[in-house]
């Protein structure tokens, strides 16, 4: 199972920097960077909610599942 994080794609579509998103979501740069690079092991629903609100998107726009068993 592989979950791909497309946060950088959504940020680019909204022309938003990591610094700007960090301020609006009230998350540290390091935590957002970990999420953006796909190194995060989990995400709180409240964090996902805030990110979706700021980026005006759906959770499925940020998170994608791929079956890597093939």
N, C-alpha and C positions, 0 to 999 in steps of 0.2 A: 504494500500500500504506500502510495506517495501523495502527499498533499503539496501542491505547488502554490506559492504565494505570489500573486500578481500585483502587489501593492505598488511597485515601481511603475507598472503600466498605468494604473489608475492615477497615480500622482502626475505622470507625464501628460495624460489626457486632460487633467485639470490644471496643468501648468503650475503645480505646487511643489515647493522644495520640501526636503525633509525637515528643515528648521521650522518652516511655516506650519507644517502638519503637526510637528511636535508641540508647538505653542498652542495650536487650536484644540488638540486632543488632550493636552496636559499629560504627555508622556515624555520621558527622557529621550534624548537623541539616541543613546546607546540601546535602549529597549526597542525603539522604533527601527533602528538599524538591524537589530537581531531579527525582528519580524520581517523586515523588507528582504533580507538576504535568505530567508527560509530556514534559518538556524533555530527558530523558536520551537519549543516542544509543545507549547499550548498558548491559547489566547483566551482571555476572559471575554464573555459575551458583552460586558459593559464597554470594554475596549473596542471590540468589533463594532458595536453600536455607535460609538463616538466617531470612529474612523469612517463608517458608512455615512453618518450624518454630515460630517465635514466634506467628504468627497462626493456626496450626493450619488451614492451607488448602492448596490445590493451586496450582501456577503458573498454571493456567487461570482461577483465581479473581481473579488479579491482572492478568494480561495478556490482552488480547482483540484479535483481528484483525478489521478491517473492510476491505472492498474499496471504495476510494474512486474507482475507475476508472469507475464508473457515472455 
